[in-house]
Amino acid sequence: MINTALGIIDKDGRLVLPSVVSSKSLSGKKFAQFDIKEVRQLPNTVKIDCSSLENCDSAAIASFIWLVRELGKFGIKTSWENISRDLAKLLDLYGLTEIIKNSEKEE
């Protein structure tokens, strides 16, 4: 398990996002590099479940980019599940639709 600013990635490689990810909810959270020993225990793809996410802002988008990049440093892909229309629109507004799509591609 890895504790991140967005929640816990469990041993099966699943991260369930909380209902709110915003500058307020992320305030004081630690955005640090992952410990290589912990990352080695993860599967090749981390599944990010957005089903509970109801509200997010630009800080959330920045944290999503951080997560994808940090996992990518270790060759771990991300698979985004249950993305709402509102989140998809927000990602598109920031030009990040491709990051989410590209993160789902398996090697």
BELFENQUI-V534415 format. One record per backbone hydrogen bond with DSSP energy under -1.0 kcal/mol. CO is the residue of the C=O (numbers start at 1). NH is the residue of the N-H. If there is no record, write none. Layout:
CO:NH + CO:NH
This chain:
2:9 + 4:7 + 7:4 + 9:2 + 10:13 + 13:47 + 14:10 + 15:49 + 19:54 + 19:55 + 21:57 + 22:26 + 26:29 + 35:39 + 36:40 + 38:41 + 39:42 + 44:77 + 46:79 + 47:15 + 48:81 + 49:17 + 55:21 + 57:61 + 58:62 + 59:63 + 60:64 + 61:65 + 62:66 + 63:67 + 64:68 + 65:69 + 66:70 + 67:71 + 68:72 + 69:73 + 71:74 + 71:76 + 72:75 + 77:46 + 79:48 + 81:50 + 84:88 + 85:89 + 86:90 + 87:91 + 88:92 + 89:93 + 90:94 + 91:96 + 92:95 + 96:100 + 97:101 + 98:102 + 99:103 + 102:105 + 103:78
